[in-house]
């Protein structure tokens, strides 16, 4: 069977007139505004502007803080310089180290006392110095008390002795004489001066210990008028004899 050939009619584009008719036939829609998205550049500019405004606002505050910090630093520097001026620098000198001494050797060695400077006794015109020495078996403490206290002196040197501070009053059968204690050193010596005698004169009781025999001796020094040396010796011998009898030696 023969088939009918179909002719393919090409679709023709609508003409301008046809388009106008179609558009006229249709209802005209209201115009709408196109919404355009902001470009990335504009969107990014807004926060940058805000940040710049904030920076401008905060800029004077930061400048104020910096200025106040600088002021405080300058004040502290001034205070530190004032303190340095007031306070003088302390210089510490390092002493040279001395070698350690042997303490063991010191303990074993005997203790040696330094010799005292012996001053010469004064020379008084018209008066002569006499000195007498008497050995005793008494102890140093008992012997010292016998010539340094009023009770000790009253037992052998005078009938009655009274003392007020350094002033001593001596009585012999109603007659009285006064003397001042000039110097004293415990368990060694006592020095007196009669008020009737001139300056420089004195009488002294001193304890002397022999370095070899350890014997205790009482040394008496006195000033007497020239020509009375023998009488002074007899007087002291009799009085010291009484003292030795009391001490038991």
Secondary structure as GFF3:
##gff-version 3
##sequence-region A 1 249
A	DSSP	alpha_helix	16	25	.	.	.	ID=ss1
A	DSSP	alpha_helix	40	86	.	.	.	ID=ss2
A	DSSP	alpha_helix	103	108	.	.	.	ID=ss3
A	DSSP	beta_strand	127	136	.	.	.	ID=ss4
A	DSSP	alpha_helix	140	148	.	.	.	ID=ss5
A	DSSP	alpha_helix	150	154	.	.	.	ID=ss6
A	DSSP	beta_strand	160	164	.	.	.	ID=ss7
A	DSSP	beta_strand	167	172	.	.	.	ID=ss8
A	DSSP	beta_strand	175	185	.	.	.	ID=ss9
A	DSSP	beta_strand	189	194	.	.	.	ID=ss10
A	DSSP	beta_strand	203	209	.	.	.	ID=ss11
A	DSSP	beta_strand	216	225	.	.	.	ID=ss12
A	DSSP	alpha_helix	229	247	.	.	.	ID=ss13
###
